[in-house]
Amino acid sequence: MNARSGRDAVKNWWHYHKLAVVLVVLCLIVAAVLLRGLFAREKPDLSVGYVAAEALPPEAVAALEEALADFCEDVNGDGRTLVRLEQFALDFQAADDDYRDMDERMANITLMTGSIYAADGASIFLLEDPEGFQRRTGALQYLDGRVPSQENAYDAANWREMVVPWADSALAGLELDDNARKQLERMSLGLCAPSPRDDEGTTAATERMWSRLIQK
């Protein structure tokens, strides 16, 4: 094969494969950006869940995370305290047929449940509907540290014994815009019973943060 035929072969190959090559390069670029963001993101010391029909705006999330960090410890030993707010947009009172996107609802339920039982998930939750949350998950413990009995594992009827209203918590004085403040005033704080997967040190730090938040 002479040089000219070689160049022609390359041009011919490029003509038929250039779209595939461009797509592969674009996919590699996107993957690199995603991986960089994943590994560059700072690992939080603790996560706090937020479950409400309406998500908080980014400004309120940032303010709440900063406030929560004041009650947290440097659990991972990186020299600073960082609390990540995990939001789950769920309305437990809404009927299934009220949801336009059932896939999104089920995804949020799955993510919320996964966070509850994951070793690095949320144990402290801000809840718009504590009764609905307890009926769905059975995860909350009583304020005195007890967990529901096996005979009444979910005990949603006694949810008031499991949560502290926002107004009675140490977060009540947090300065936010009117919409976010009104939204948070409807929330209550609850603590999930420890999961078998939880690290003992993380569980202890969570319980100390919980005590500071509910001022007990």
Order of alpha helices (4+ residues) and beta strands (2+ residues): alpha-beta-alpha-beta-alpha-beta-alpha-beta-alpha-beta-alpha
